[in-house]
């Protein structure tokens, strides 16, 4: 196998880490929205932290190896699909980061409520369904899918 092949395998592995982390986080998020007990919601949000770690690691791998691939494959860093992918990479990270901070506050509320009787809470239910938090987190996932399309299609290459 050539160096390019190894880099491509590592890059795709990073992409799969991101996609699997997004799928895990989405499943945990939707499942949490269907629960009433704060202890169950807190557990699901703690599991989401594992998914977030997978996403972060995958994003870093895809960025580092992707940049190496661009130079190794004689693409230019100024090519449209490369520039768009980089911009969208930062957008996805920013959306996910801000959404993650909002979900952290939701997890902390769920953990507090779990220790205070574990009774259903209207405030917690509202946070789970907060349209801004959902738009940030789900928007980050959609942006990653757009990046994936760019990596496969490579418009202008």
C-alpha positions in Angstrom: 0.0 0.0 0.0 1.2 3.5 -0.8 1.4 6.4 1.6 -1.6 7.9 -0.1 -3.6 4.7 0.6 -2.6 4.7 4.2 -3.6 8.3 4.6 -6.9 7.7 2.9 -7.6 4.8 5.2 -6.9 7.0 8.3 -8.9 9.9 6.9 -11.9 7.6 6.2 -11.5 6.1 9.7 -11.7 9.6 11.2 -14.8 10.3 9.1 -16.4 7.1 10.4 -15.6 8.1 13.9 -17.3 11.4 13.4 -20.4 9.8 11.7 -20.7 7.1 14.4 -20.4 9.7 17.2 -23.1 11.8 15.5 -25.4 8.8 15.2 -24.7 7.8 18.9 -25.3 11.4 20.1 -28.5 11.6 18.1 -29.8 8.3 19.4 -29.1 9.3 23.0 -30.6 12.7 22.5 -33.8 11.4 21.0 -34.0 8.7 23.7 -33.5 11.3 26.5 -36.4 13.4 25.0 -38.7 10.4 25.5 -37.7 9.9 29.2 -39.3 11.6 32.2 -37.0 10.7 35.1 -34.1 13.0 35.5 -31.7 10.1 36.5 -32.4 8.4 33.1 -31.9 11.7 31.2 -28.7 12.4 33.1 -27.4 8.9 32.2 -28.2 9.3 28.5 -26.5 12.7 28.5 -23.4 11.3 30.2 -23.3 8.6 27.4 -23.5 11.5 24.9 -20.2 12.7 26.3 -18.6 9.4 25.0 -20.1 10.2 21.5 -18.8 13.8 21.8 -15.3 12.4 22.4 -15.6 10.2 19.4 -16.7 13.2 17.3 -13.9 15.4 18.5 -11.2 12.8 17.9 -12.6 12.0 14.5 -12.8 15.7 13.5 -9.1 16.2 14.5 -8.0 13.1 12.6 -10.0 14.1 9.5 -8.5 17.6 9.6 -4.9 16.6 10.1 -4.9 13.7 7.7 -7.1 15.5 5.2 -4.6 18.4 5.0 -1.8 15.9 4.5 -3.9 14.1 1.8 -4.4 17.4 -0.1 -0.6 17.9 -0.4 0.1 14.2 -1.0 -2.4 13.9 -3.8 -1.3 17.1 -5.5 -4.5 19.0 -4.8 -4.3 22.7 -4.0 -5.3 24.2 -0.7 -7.1 26.9 -2.7 -9.4 24.5 -4.6 -13.1 25.3 -4.0 -14.0 21.9 -2.4 -11.0 22.1 0.0 -11.7 25.6 1.1 -15.5 24.9 1.5 -14.7 21.7 3.5 -12.3 23.6 5.8 -14.8 26.4 6.4 -17.6 23.9 7.0 -15.3 21.9 9.3 -14.9 25.0 11.5 -18.7 25.7 11.3 -19.5 22.1 12.4 -17.1 22.4 15.3 -18.5 25.7 16.4 -22.1 24.6 16.2 -21.4 21.4 18.0 -19.3 23.1 20.6 -22.0 25.7 21.4 -24.7 23.0 21.3 -22.7 20.8 23.5 -22.3 23.5 26.1 -26.1 24.0 26.2 -26.6 20.2 26.5 -24.0 20.2 29.3 -26.3 22.6 31.2 -29.2 20.3 30.6 -27.2 17.3 31.9 -26.3 19.2 35.0 -29.9 20.1 35.6 -30.9 16.5 35.2 -28.2 15.4 37.6 -29.3 17.9 40.2 -33.0 16.9 39.8 -32.0 13.2 40.1 -30.5 13.9 43.5 -33.5 16.0 44.6 -36.1 13.2 44.3 -35.8 12.2 40.6 -39.3 13.6 39.8 -40.2 14.7 36.3 -39.6 18.4 35.7 -41.2 20.8 33.2 -38.0 22.9 33.1 -36.0 19.8 32.2 -38.5 18.7 29.6 -38.3 22.3 28.1 -34.5 22.2 28.0 -34.6 18.8 26.2 -36.8 20.2 23.5 -35.1 23.7 23.3 -35.2 24.6 19.6 -31.9 26.5 19.7 -30.0 23.6 21.3 -31.5 21.1 18.9 -30.8 23.3 15.9 -27.1 23.8 17.0 -26.5 20.1 17.6 -28.4 18.7 14.7 -27.1 21.5 12.4 -23.6 20.4 13.2 -24.5 16.9 12.1 -26.0 18.2 8.9 -22.9 20.3 8.1 -20.7 17.2 8.6 -22.8 15.3 6.1 -22.3 18.2 3.6 -18.6 17.9 4.2 -18.8 14.2 3.4 -20.6 15.0 0.2 -17.8 17.5 -0.7 -15.1 14.9 0.0 -16.7 12.4 -2.3 -17.9 14.7 -5.0 -14.9 17.1 -5.0 -16.6 19.8 -7.2 -14.1 21.6 -9.4 -11.4 18.9 -8.9 
